[in-house]
Amino acid sequence: AVLSRNRKYAILVMAVLAAIITPTPDPFNMILAMGPLILLYEIGILLAKLA
């Protein structure tokens, strides 16, 4: 429940993290870096609901 409630804050943190780890200031690369992070977060929410 905590992961689902704080989803918007987690995505904001992921966006900042993706902006830091990408070497270029290009927003396309930031989105490419953010995609797997969001996917893993959503899989974590799904697995927590199944457990």
C-alpha positions as CSV (number, residue, x, y, z in Angstrom):
1,A,0.0,0.0,0.0
2,V,2.9,2.3,0.8
3,L,4.4,1.9,-2.7
4,S,1.1,2.6,-4.4
5,R,0.4,5.7,-2.3
6,N,3.8,7.2,-2.9
7,R,3.9,6.4,-6.6
8,K,4.0,10.1,-7.7
9,Y,7.0,10.9,-5.4
10,A,8.8,7.7,-6.5
11,I,8.4,8.7,-10.1
12,L,9.7,12.2,-9.3
13,V,12.8,10.7,-7.6
14,M,13.3,8.4,-10.6
15,A,13.2,11.4,-12.9
16,V,15.8,13.2,-10.9
17,L,17.9,10.0,-10.7
18,A,17.6,9.5,-14.5
19,A,18.6,13.1,-15.1
20,I,21.7,12.6,-13.0
21,I,22.8,9.3,-14.5
22,T,22.4,10.2,-18.1
23,P,25.5,11.8,-19.6
24,T,23.6,14.2,-21.9
25,P,21.0,16.9,-21.1
26,D,18.7,15.3,-23.8
27,P,15.2,14.5,-22.4
28,F,15.0,11.5,-24.7
29,N,17.9,9.8,-23.0
30,M,16.4,10.7,-19.6
31,I,13.1,9.0,-20.6
32,L,15.1,5.9,-21.8
33,A,16.8,5.7,-18.4
34,M,13.6,6.3,-16.5
35,G,11.6,3.6,-18.4
36,P,13.2,0.5,-16.8
37,L,13.1,2.2,-13.3
38,I,9.4,2.7,-13.6
39,L,8.9,-0.8,-14.9
40,L,10.8,-2.3,-12.0
41,Y,8.9,-0.2,-9.6
42,E,5.5,-1.3,-11.0
43,I,6.6,-4.9,-11.0
44,G,7.6,-4.5,-7.3
45,I,4.1,-3.2,-6.6
46,L,2.5,-6.1,-8.4
47,L,4.7,-8.7,-6.6
48,A,3.9,-7.0,-3.2
49,K,0.2,-7.3,-4.0
50,L,0.5,-11.0,-4.9
51,A,2.5,-11.8,-1.7
